[in-house]
Amino acid sequence: MDKGKAIMGSGRRWAVEFTDNSTSNSARDIPDPPGFTRASHDPDDSAVSKQKKDAEANWKAQKAWDVAQSPFKNLCMMGFMMWMSGSTVHLFSIGITFSALWQPVNALRGVDKVFEPYKDNRVDLLAPKLVFTALNLVGLGMGIWKLNTLGLLPTHVSDWVSSIAPAQEVEYSGGGIPLQ
């Protein structure tokens, strides 16, 4: 092949032809390396690939359970933050409370997206999804309880009808040393 000449009249100046037109069988005379076979076989039949698939399925199941239990850490942190914010209505306590409501709602909306990387025919994701949902519902309940302790939930008739007097607060104090 001359330098700068087109191959087979294609009009391209630079081209490489990858077909083997040689008459020698030198490439075919080289034996295959040890352990290599040209025969095509199904990888599902081999024991090694089955072990790899089982190991991958076990790993996915373990990671799915880790993800399912991750809201528990959030519950502990959110509970501590709600306790630290106090029971008076101010900007910090309202922000913490609405954060405690918003995070579980978003997590419940994206349950399938959270567990999508762990989908496999060999992995049962129902139990981890149920645990994840239950823990997020507990977090939502904690947020609603905090709304109630702040007095932001309409729990009495006077919250809905302005002509009815509000309920009387009953003060209760417990603990201490009993007097005899």
Solvent accessible surface area in square Angstrom, and as a share of the most:
residue,aa,sasa,rsa
1,M,188,0.84
2,D,92,0.48
3,K,183,0.78
4,G,39,0.37
5,K,124,0.53
6,A,48,0.37
7,I,27,0.14
8,M,160,0.71
9,G,71,0.68
10,S,58,0.37
11,G,70,0.67
12,R,146,0.53
13,R,162,0.59
14,W,179,0.63
15,A,21,0.16
16,V,111,0.64
17,E,79,0.35
18,F,184,0.77
19,T,93,0.54
20,D,96,0.50
21,N,116,0.59
22,S,70,0.45
23,T,138,0.80
24,S,66,0.43
25,N,86,0.44
26,S,73,0.47
27,A,76,0.59
28,R,178,0.65
29,D,105,0.54
30,I,123,0.63
31,P,111,0.70
32,D,58,0.30
33,P,85,0.53
34,P,138,0.87
35,G,88,0.84
36,F,104,0.43
37,T,93,0.54
38,R,186,0.68
39,A,74,0.58
40,S,115,0.74
41,H,133,0.59
42,D,73,0.38
43,P,84,0.53
44,D,78,0.41
45,D,119,0.61
46,S,40,0.26
47,A,71,0.55
48,V,94,0.54
49,S,21,0.13
50,K,113,0.48
51,Q,125,0.55
52,K,137,0.58
53,K,82,0.35
54,D,59,0.30
55,A,61,0.47
56,E,87,0.39
57,A,9,0.07
58,N,105,0.54
59,W,131,0.46
60,K,30,0.13
61,A,34,0.26
62,Q,114,0.51
63,K,71,0.30
64,A,0,0.00
65,W,95,0.33
66,D,73,0.38
67,V,34,0.19
68,A,0,0.00
69,Q,98,0.43
70,S,48,0.31
71,P,12,0.07
72,F,112,0.47
73,K,151,0.64
74,N,48,0.25
75,L,22,0.11
76,C,73,0.44
77,M,96,0.43
78,M,11,0.05
79,G,23,0.22
80,F,120,0.50
81,M,61,0.27
82,M,5,0.02
83,W,184,0.64
84,M,115,0.51
85,S,5,0.04
86,G,32,0.31
87,S,78,0.50
88,T,89,0.52
89,V,80,0.46
90,H,79,0.35
91,L,158,0.79
92,F,112,0.47
93,S,0,0.00
94,I,51,0.26
95,G,40,0.39
96,I,14,0.07
97,T,0,0.00
98,F,105,0.44
99,S,37,0.24
100,A,2,0.01
101,L,27,0.13
102,W,148,0.52
103,Q,72,0.32
104,P,7,0.05
105,V,55,0.31
106,N,59,0.30
107,A,26,0.20
108,L,47,0.24
109,R,184,0.67
110,G,17,0.16
111,V,21,0.12
112,D,92,0.48
113,K,156,0.66
114,V,55,0.31
115,F,0,0.00
116,E,101,0.45
117,P,90,0.56
118,Y,33,0.12
119,K,117,0.50
120,D,51,0.26
121,N,157,0.80
122,R,122,0.45
123,V,15,0.09
124,D,110,0.57
125,L,18,0.09
126,L,116,0.58
127,A,43,0.33
128,P,3,0.02
129,K,45,0.19
130,L,107,0.53
131,V,48,0.28
132,F,12,0.05
133,T,40,0.23
134,A,53,0.41
135,L,32,0.16
136,N,8,0.04
137,L,93,0.46
138,V,80,0.46
139,G,7,0.07
140,L,39,0.20
141,G,38,0.36
142,M,49,0.22
143,G,0,0.00
144,I,81,0.41
145,W,152,0.53
146,K,9,0.04
147,L,20,0.10
148,N,74,0.38
149,T,56,0.32
150,L,12,0.06
151,G,60,0.57
152,L,75,0.37
153,L,55,0.28
154,P,63,0.40
155,T,101,0.59
156,H,74,0.33
157,V,84,0.48
158,S,20,0.13
159,D,81,0.42
160,W,183,0.64
161,V,65,0.38
162,S,118,0.76
163,S,102,0.66
164,I,78,0.39
165,A,73,0.57
166,P,99,0.62
167,A,50,0.39
168,Q,159,0.71
169,E,164,0.73
170,V,133,0.76
171,E,164,0.74
172,Y,188,0.71
173,S,101,0.65
174,G,55,0.53
175,G,82,0.79
176,G,72,0.69
177,I,156,0.79
178,P,111,0.70
179,L,174,0.87
180,Q,220,0.98
